[in-house]
Amino acid sequence: MILYGKLMKGNMLLKDSKAIGKGRDKSFHKQMEDAFLQLCKSLDIPVPIWLKKNTREISQYRKTYFDKEQFIEETVFDRFVLEIEV
């Protein structure tokens, strides 16, 4: 599994990165969690608050986004877009 992350300010891409979920013996949830944390670390952002809408969007579209309000700390970007490739 590969997770792609993009930091957006308006329509402008500020930074992007990807993380690979490893470990065939791990569950899909655990691979996703590990890759998500790795992605946040590589983008140098705090881990956002994961809402039910994020779970629903990931399961339906393999894509979701996090608004500024989902981060406890102040951010310089408007949204964090997360895409998954299985």
Secondary structure, 3 states (H helix, E strand, C coil): CEEEEEEEECCEEEEEEEEECCCCCCCHHHHHHHHHHHHHHHHCCCCCCCCHHHHHHHHHHCEEEEEHHHCCCCCCCCEEEEEEEC
